[in-house]
Amino acid sequence: MGIPLKTLGFVLPAGVALTIGTAAADTLRLRCTNDASGSPWDIVVDLDHRRVDNLAAEVNGGSISWRDPENRTYELDRGTGALRMRNASSTGGYYLYYTCRPQ
């Protein structure tokens, strides 16, 4: 196809760098797995428009963070693929932990 590849800097825990074609160079498709239950969750990160699953996100070299409509906060470590979800509540809330890898 002749499309040059571009490295986005997302490094898997095993140290394998994610590379995708420039046609989709600004989009990451990730499968995140809950560390405790094993439940999978797919997310799409649009780096060009700074969105995760079509929600506004803060994107920097080390992390991507966003909030969902229920006001849960998410932070993805771009170096390790570790995703933390925080759900605050009047009783103290809780965290859920996921590991994300490219699809």
KOLLO-48242 format. One record per residue: residue number from 0; x, y, z of N, C-alpha, C, O in turn. Coordinates in Angstrom, 3 decimals. Example, Ala and Ser with C-alpha at 12.3 -4.5 7.8 and 13.67 -1.06 7.14 Angstrom:
! residues 2
> k nc1 nc2 nc3 cac1 cac2 cac3 cc1 cc2 cc3 oc1 oc2 oc3
> 0 13.190 -5.690 7.800 12.300 -4.500 7.800 13.200 -3.300 7.800 14.236 -3.319 8.465 .
> 1 12.850 -2.250 7.080 13.670 -1.060 7.140 12.900 0.030 7.870 13.409 1.138 8.039 .
//
This chain:
! residues 103
> k nc1 nc2 nc3 cac1 cac2 cac3 cc1 cc2 cc3 oc1 oc2 oc3
> 0 0.821 -1.184 0.000 0.000 0.000 0.000 0.865 1.248 0.000 0.407 2.312 -0.416 .
> 1 2.090 1.143 0.452 3.020 2.266 0.376 2.816 3.324 1.434 3.352 4.424 1.296 .
> 2 2.067 3.046 2.482 1.849 4.028 3.542 2.960 3.891 4.567 3.148 2.816 5.135 .
> 3 3.703 4.976 4.814 4.765 4.884 5.815 4.176 4.690 7.210 3.063 5.136 7.492 .
> 4 4.927 4.023 8.074 4.479 3.787 9.437 4.990 4.875 10.351 6.050 5.454 10.114 .
> 5 4.241 5.148 11.383 4.590 6.186 12.347 4.487 5.598 13.753 3.488 4.954 14.073 .
> 6 5.487 5.802 14.589 5.454 5.316 15.960 4.773 6.361 16.824 5.113 7.542 16.762 .
> 7 3.804 5.927 17.637 3.051 6.848 18.476 3.598 6.945 19.894 3.164 7.806 20.658 .
> 8 4.534 6.088 20.259 5.111 6.171 21.581 4.356 5.391 22.640 4.673 5.511 23.823 .
> 9 3.377 4.604 22.259 2.683 3.746 23.214 3.504 2.482 23.328 3.634 1.747 22.350 .
> 10 4.063 2.207 24.495 4.929 1.059 24.679 4.212 0.026 25.539 3.712 0.344 26.618 .
> 11 4.165 -1.192 25.063 3.538 -2.275 25.816 4.445 -2.678 26.968 5.647 -2.418 26.928 .
> 12 3.887 -3.309 27.991 4.706 -3.741 29.120 5.884 -4.606 28.706 6.923 -4.586 29.366 .
> 13 5.744 -5.367 27.624 6.836 -6.219 27.164 7.883 -5.420 26.400 8.901 -5.978 25.989 .
> 14 7.652 -4.120 26.202 8.618 -3.267 25.527 8.447 -3.220 24.023 9.343 -2.748 23.324 .
> 15 7.317 -3.697 23.498 7.063 -3.661 22.065 6.360 -2.353 21.741 5.296 -2.070 22.292 .
> 16 6.941 -1.551 20.852 6.347 -0.261 20.495 5.196 -0.470 19.526 5.277 -1.320 18.639 .
> 17 4.123 0.296 19.687 2.965 0.235 18.811 3.231 1.086 17.578 3.568 2.264 17.696 .
> 18 3.082 0.502 16.406 3.192 1.266 15.173 1.977 0.967 14.325 1.550 -0.182 14.206 .
> 19 1.418 2.027 13.731 0.280 1.861 12.840 0.455 2.774 11.654 1.247 3.714 11.713 .
> 20 -0.260 2.523 10.581 -0.140 3.318 9.364 -0.565 4.754 9.584 -1.356 5.039 10.483 .
> 21 -0.050 5.660 8.773 -0.360 7.076 8.938 -1.822 7.383 8.678 -2.322 8.394 9.172 .
> 22 -2.526 6.555 7.923 -3.945 6.796 7.689 -4.703 6.781 9.013 -5.720 7.461 9.149 .
> 23 -4.228 6.025 9.976 -4.868 5.948 11.287 -3.875 6.302 12.390 -4.047 5.888 13.536 .
> 24 -2.839 7.065 12.050 -1.758 7.336 12.988 -2.221 8.077 14.232 -1.567 8.004 15.272 .
> 25 -3.334 8.785 14.142 -3.801 9.544 15.282 -4.909 8.822 16.042 -5.595 9.437 16.858 .
> 26 -5.095 7.533 15.788 -6.114 6.745 16.466 -5.495 5.494 17.066 -4.783 4.754 16.388 .
> 27 -5.774 5.265 18.352 -5.351 4.040 19.028 -6.597 3.228 19.331 -7.549 3.749 19.911 .
> 28 -6.602 1.976 18.952 -7.684 1.052 19.301 -7.107 0.079 20.317 -6.219 -0.716 20.008 .
> 29 -7.633 0.159 21.539 -7.070 -0.604 22.642 -8.101 -1.548 23.247 -9.285 -1.220 23.325 .
> 30 -7.651 -2.702 23.667 -8.469 -3.616 24.460 -7.917 -3.551 25.874 -6.755 -3.878 26.117 .
> 31 -8.764 -3.124 26.800 -8.373 -3.002 28.198 -9.044 -4.126 28.979 -10.244 -4.360 28.837 .
> 32 -8.272 -4.811 29.793 -8.762 -5.950 30.557 -8.670 -5.636 32.037 -7.621 -5.221 32.531 .
> 33 -9.785 -5.837 32.750 -9.813 -5.610 34.187 -8.854 -6.588 34.856 -8.941 -7.797 34.639 .
> 34 -7.938 -6.062 35.671 -6.912 -6.888 36.287 -7.482 -7.920 37.258 -6.880 -8.978 37.446 .
> 35 -8.628 -7.635 37.880 -9.201 -8.560 38.858 -10.158 -9.568 38.222 -10.073 -10.765 38.496 .
> 36 -11.074 -9.084 37.368 -12.121 -9.961 36.837 -11.809 -10.539 35.461 -12.378 -11.555 35.063 .
> 37 -10.897 -9.882 34.735 -10.594 -10.315 33.371 -11.572 -9.790 32.340 -11.466 -10.139 31.165 .
> 38 -12.519 -8.962 32.745 -13.504 -8.410 31.814 -12.827 -7.476 30.817 -12.093 -6.572 31.215 .
> 39 -13.069 -7.690 29.512 -12.458 -6.818 28.509 -13.319 -5.582 28.232 -14.531 -5.581 28.447 .
> 40 -12.659 -4.548 27.757 -13.322 -3.291 27.417 -12.509 -2.674 26.293 -11.305 -2.476 26.453 .
> 41 -13.121 -2.366 25.174 -12.439 -1.752 24.042 -12.615 -0.243 24.098 -13.713 0.255 24.346 .
> 42 -11.518 0.484 23.864 -11.595 1.939 23.792 -10.909 2.409 22.517 -10.013 1.746 21.994 .
> 43 -11.348 3.566 22.029 -10.747 4.199 20.866 -10.238 5.563 21.307 -11.002 6.383 21.817 .
> 44 -8.955 5.802 21.112 -8.326 7.064 21.481 -8.025 7.827 20.194 -7.242 7.370 19.361 .
> 45 -8.649 8.984 20.039 -8.411 9.855 18.885 -7.425 10.928 19.345 -7.819 11.930 19.942 .
> 46 -6.147 10.709 19.062 -5.104 11.635 19.518 -5.204 12.986 18.834 -4.941 14.018 19.451 .
> 47 -5.584 12.986 17.563 -5.671 14.222 16.793 -6.722 15.177 17.365 -6.506 16.388 17.408 .
> 48 -7.854 14.631 17.802 -8.941 15.453 18.336 -9.028 15.421 19.857 -9.933 16.015 20.443 .
> 49 -8.080 14.721 20.502 -8.020 14.628 21.966 -9.336 14.119 22.548 -9.983 14.783 23.358 .
> 50 -9.716 12.896 22.098 -10.957 12.287 22.545 -10.741 10.803 22.820 -9.932 10.153 22.157 .
> 51 -11.463 10.273 23.797 -11.475 8.831 24.085 -12.934 8.404 24.051 -13.760 8.926 24.800 .
> 52 -13.246 7.457 23.184 -14.641 7.033 23.003 -15.562 8.241 22.838 -16.668 8.286 23.378 .
> 53 -15.079 9.199 22.090 -15.789 10.435 21.756 -16.017 11.362 22.957 -16.872 12.245 22.896 .
> 54 -15.268 11.173 24.040 -15.316 12.058 25.203 -14.045 12.899 25.222 -12.973 12.402 24.875 .
> 55 -14.149 14.163 25.623 -12.986 15.046 25.692 -11.921 14.453 26.602 -12.230 13.903 27.659 .
> 56 -10.662 14.568 26.185 -9.548 13.997 26.948 -8.382 14.961 26.999 -8.222 15.815 26.127 .
> 57 -7.567 14.811 28.036 -6.293 15.510 28.121 -5.224 14.523 27.693 -5.112 13.430 28.248 .
> 58 -4.437 14.920 26.697 -3.411 14.036 26.147 -2.067 14.707 26.296 -1.887 15.845 25.862 .
> 59 -1.106 14.005 26.912 0.266 14.499 26.943 1.193 13.327 26.672 0.728 12.215 26.424 .
> 60 2.473 13.558 26.715 3.439 12.523 26.382 3.385 11.304 27.264 3.722 10.208 26.816 .
> 61 2.966 11.460 28.521 2.989 10.344 29.451 1.648 9.719 29.761 1.590 8.565 30.187 .
> 62 0.556 10.462 29.556 -0.741 9.911 29.945 -1.881 10.504 29.123 -1.731 11.519 28.443 .
> 63 -3.019 9.835 29.214 -4.269 10.300 28.618 -5.313 10.193 29.712 -5.464 9.130 30.314 .
> 64 -6.042 11.274 29.983 -7.063 11.225 31.027 -8.371 11.814 30.502 -8.375 12.690 29.638 .
> 65 -9.495 11.302 31.054 -10.810 11.759 30.632 -11.840 11.422 31.694 -11.558 10.672 32.628 .
> 66 -13.053 11.987 31.548 -14.192 11.711 32.424 -15.345 11.217 31.572 -15.501 11.615 30.417 .
> 67 -16.156 10.338 32.161 -17.337 9.867 31.436 -18.571 10.624 31.940 -18.464 11.397 32.892 .
> 68 -19.740 10.417 31.320 -20.942 11.159 31.724 -21.362 10.914 33.180 -22.069 11.741 33.756 .
> 69 -20.941 9.794 33.786 -21.252 9.524 35.187 -20.203 10.117 36.124 -20.215 9.847 37.324 .
> 70 -19.299 10.922 35.578 -18.252 11.642 36.309 -17.157 10.732 36.860 -16.445 11.118 37.787 .
> 71 -17.014 9.529 36.302 -15.869 8.680 36.650 -14.658 9.227 35.911 -14.772 9.717 34.787 .
> 72 -13.495 9.140 36.551 -12.256 9.648 35.982 -11.373 8.481 35.567 -11.258 7.490 36.288 .
> 73 -10.747 8.604 34.396 -9.875 7.569 33.858 -8.504 8.172 33.575 -8.400 9.313 33.125 .
> 74 -7.452 7.399 33.842 -6.098 7.827 33.490 -5.346 6.635 32.915 -5.194 5.596 33.558 .
> 75 -4.881 6.817 31.685 -4.130 5.783 30.970 -2.664 6.172 30.922 -2.322 7.238 30.410 .
> 76 -1.803 5.330 31.443 -0.358 5.537 31.366 0.093 5.054 29.994 -0.009 3.867 29.685 .
> 77 0.590 5.971 29.173 0.967 5.627 27.802 2.211 4.759 27.735 2.431 4.090 26.726 .
> 78 3.015 4.750 28.760 4.228 3.945 28.756 4.004 2.487 29.106 4.693 1.607 28.589 .
> 79 3.028 2.223 29.994 2.817 0.852 30.464 1.498 0.241 30.003 1.347 -0.980 30.026 .
> 80 0.541 1.069 29.585 -0.784 0.575 29.232 -1.687 0.409 30.438 -2.794 -0.113 30.310 .
> 81 -1.233 0.846 31.621 -2.048 0.743 32.839 -3.140 1.809 32.815 -2.865 2.991 32.609 .
> 82 -4.386 1.373 33.028 -5.526 2.275 33.071 -6.161 2.184 34.452 -6.426 1.095 34.960 .
> 83 -6.401 3.361 35.053 -7.049 3.413 36.366 -8.349 4.193 36.232 -8.369 5.304 35.701 .
> 84 -9.440 3.596 36.722 -10.737 4.255 36.746 -11.079 4.577 38.195 -11.014 3.712 39.068 .
> 85 -11.444 5.838 38.439 -11.802 6.262 39.790 -13.274 6.665 39.803 -13.704 7.497 39.004 .
> 86 -14.030 6.077 40.703 -15.438 6.418 40.865 -15.623 6.971 42.274 -15.697 6.220 43.246 .
> 87 -15.696 8.286 42.364 -15.863 8.927 43.667 -17.325 8.831 44.100 -18.230 8.867 43.267 .
> 88 -17.546 8.707 45.403 -18.909 8.683 45.928 -18.910 9.221 47.351 -17.854 9.467 47.935 .
> 89 -20.098 9.398 47.897 -20.217 9.920 49.262 -19.684 8.940 50.300 -19.409 9.326 51.436 .
> 90 -19.536 7.671 49.915 -18.989 6.677 50.844 -17.501 6.428 50.615 -16.933 5.500 51.191 .
> 91 -16.874 7.239 49.786 -15.432 7.139 49.572 -15.041 6.702 48.175 -13.946 7.026 47.717 .
> 92 -15.903 5.977 47.490 -15.618 5.577 46.119 -14.686 4.388 46.027 -14.399 3.718 47.019 .
> 93 -14.216 4.138 44.808 -13.338 3.001 44.572 -12.553 3.199 43.279 -12.868 4.076 42.475 .
> 94 -11.535 2.376 43.094 -10.725 2.352 41.882 -10.880 0.988 41.210 -11.050 -0.030 41.880 .
> 95 -10.819 0.983 39.887 -10.705 -0.249 39.111 -9.456 -0.126 38.257 -9.139 0.959 37.771 .
> 96 -8.751 -1.221 38.074 -7.490 -1.209 37.336 -7.589 -2.124 36.124 -8.115 -3.235 36.202 .
> 97 -7.073 -1.634 35.003 -7.089 -2.352 33.738 -5.690 -2.335 33.129 -4.874 -1.467 33.440 .
> 98 -5.432 -3.294 32.269 -4.220 -3.299 31.450 -4.671 -3.212 30.006 -5.483 -4.022 29.558 .
> 99 -4.148 -2.227 29.264 -4.578 -1.990 27.878 -3.468 -2.376 26.902 -2.284 -2.133 27.138 .
> 100 -3.898 -2.989 25.794 -2.981 -3.384 24.723 -3.630 -3.065 23.389 -4.857 -3.030 23.295 .
> 101 -2.835 -2.832 22.356 -3.411 -2.560 21.036 -4.224 -3.749 20.537 -3.891 -4.904 20.803 .
> 102 -5.283 -3.449 19.816 -6.108 -4.512 19.212 -5.483 -4.954 17.921 -6.013 -5.840 17.250 .
//
